[in-house]
Amino acid sequence: MSTEPGSESPQPPEKEGRGGDWTRALREAAPYLGIGSSLAVTVLLGLGGGYWLDGKLGTRPWLFLAGGVFGVVAAFWQVYKQVMVRKP
């Protein structure tokens, strides 16, 4: 299988030194940087939903606690999926 001389796309030169290492490390870590905030937002949404339902139904604190448990389970499931998909 032969390729034509002009068909190859030029590759950018590799950066050498500390700057290139830092860029590569940051690029590899980037997918994991948002996991913490994603975890916190998911738990807070579960707690907020439970609190709101408690106010509507008058069942304080049971739906607040159930929302918190749901938020924690959902957050860890989301983190598990993100980590397992990006696992090398």
C-alpha positions in Angstrom: 0.0 0.0 0.0 1.7 3.2 -1.1 0.8 6.8 -0.3 1.1 9.8 -2.4 3.8 12.3 -1.4 1.4 15.1 -0.7 -1.3 13.1 1.2 0.4 13.0 4.6 -0.7 15.7 7.0 2.2 17.4 8.7 2.6 16.7 12.4 3.4 19.6 14.8 6.9 19.3 16.3 7.0 17.8 19.8 7.7 20.4 22.4 10.7 19.6 24.5 11.5 20.5 28.0 9.4 21.2 31.0 6.7 23.1 29.1 5.9 20.2 26.9 5.7 17.8 29.9 3.4 20.2 31.7 1.1 20.5 28.7 1.0 16.7 28.2 0.3 16.1 31.9 -2.5 18.7 31.9 -4.0 17.3 28.7 -4.1 13.8 30.3 -5.6 15.0 33.6 -8.2 17.3 32.0 -11.0 14.8 31.8 -10.7 14.2 35.6 -10.6 17.8 36.7 -14.4 18.3 36.6 -15.2 15.1 38.6 -15.1 16.9 42.0 -17.5 19.7 41.0 -19.7 17.2 39.2 -19.9 15.1 42.4 -20.8 18.2 44.5 -23.4 19.5 42.1 -25.1 16.1 41.9 -25.3 15.7 45.7 -26.6 19.2 46.2 -29.3 18.7 43.5 -30.4 15.6 45.4 -30.5 17.4 48.7 -32.3 20.4 47.2 -34.9 18.2 45.5 -35.6 16.4 48.8 -35.8 19.7 50.7 -38.2 21.1 48.1 -40.4 18.0 48.2 -40.4 18.1 52.0 -41.7 21.6 51.9 -44.5 20.7 49.5 -45.5 17.5 51.3 -44.7 18.3 54.9 -42.6 15.2 55.5 -39.5 16.9 56.9 -36.7 15.6 57.1 -37.3 12.3 55.4 -37.3 13.3 51.8 -34.4 15.6 52.4 -32.4 12.6 53.7 -33.7 10.4 50.9 -32.7 13.1 48.4 -29.2 13.2 49.9 -28.8 9.4 49.7 -30.1 9.5 46.1 -27.6 12.3 45.3 -24.7 10.5 46.8 -25.5 7.2 44.9 -26.1 9.1 41.6 -22.8 11.1 42.1 -20.7 8.0 42.7 -22.4 6.2 39.8 -21.5 9.2 37.5 -17.9 9.2 38.8 -17.6 5.5 38.2 -18.9 5.8 34.7 -16.5 8.7 33.9 -13.5 6.9 35.3 -14.2 3.5 33.7 -14.8 5.0 30.3 -11.5 6.9 30.4 -9.5 4.0 31.8 -6.6 3.2 29.6 
